[in-house]
Amino acid sequence: MKSILGMGNALTDILAVLPDDTFLKQFHLPKGSMQHVDMETGDKIWQTLKPMGVQYVAGGSAANTITGTAIFGMKSGFIGKVGDDELG
């Protein structure tokens, strides 16, 4: 069997279950999208989201793809770099 190695950003996805679209509308975030925001906006979003309860999971497209290949039985590996912060 072939093997696969992924290299990419070792990211942490932060997941939250929202009761409705109020949070998205508050920050002008289109449903189902990914948005790049400046630090000030990111901090405001985080301060509002964190008390709602969040879940941290490994993420990043390369890592997610390699996870999928491993689930399907392929010999898989991942190389990434983490930061020196509360998530890394």
N, C-alpha and C positions, 0 to 999 in steps of 0.2 A: 504494500500500500504506500502511496505517496504521502509526503508530509508537507506542511506549510508553515511558514514563519511570517508573522506580521510585524511591521515596525510603524509606530505612530505615536500620537499624543496619548499619554496615560492620563485620561481625564476622569473626573468624578461627576456623574450625573446626579442632580438633586431633583427628586420627584415629590410632588405634592398632589393630593386629591382636592380639587376645588369644588365647593358645593354648587356653584353657578358661574356665570361669566363676569361677575362684578369685578373681580381682581384683574382679569384681562382687560376689561374696559377702562379701569382706573389707570392702567399704565399703557394703554393704547397698544396692546399686544394681540395681533390676529390669532385666532384659535388655530392650533395645528401648525404653528410657525416656529422658527428660531430667529431671534433678533439679537443683533449686536448692540450693546448700549454703552454709554460712557460710565465711568466709575461712580459718579454721583447718582445716576439713575439706577445703576446696579445695586448700590447700597440701599436706596429707598425701596426697591423691589424686595431685597433680602430682608430688611427690617419688617416689612409687611408680611412676607411669606413665612418666615421662620416660626413665628408663634402658632401658625396653622398646623404645624407638624410636617416634617419632611423625612424622606428616606434617601440615604446616600447609597449609590451603586456605582460600580466600576463602569466606565463608559468610554466613548471615543469610537469613531467608526472602525478603525483597524482592530481594536480590542473586541468590539462587538462582533465583527466578522469572524475573528479567530475563535471566539467563544462558540459561535454557530458551527464552525467546522469541527470543533472538538466534540460538541454535542452529537454530531452525526458520525462520530467515530474516527475522524481523521487525526493522525498524529500532528499536533498543533503547538505552536509556541508564539510568544509575543515579546517584543523588546520595546520598552518605552522609558521615559524619564519622568520622575515626579518632582514636585516642588517642595520647598521647605515652609509649608504653611499648615493650617489646621486640617486640611484635606489631603495633604501629601506627606 
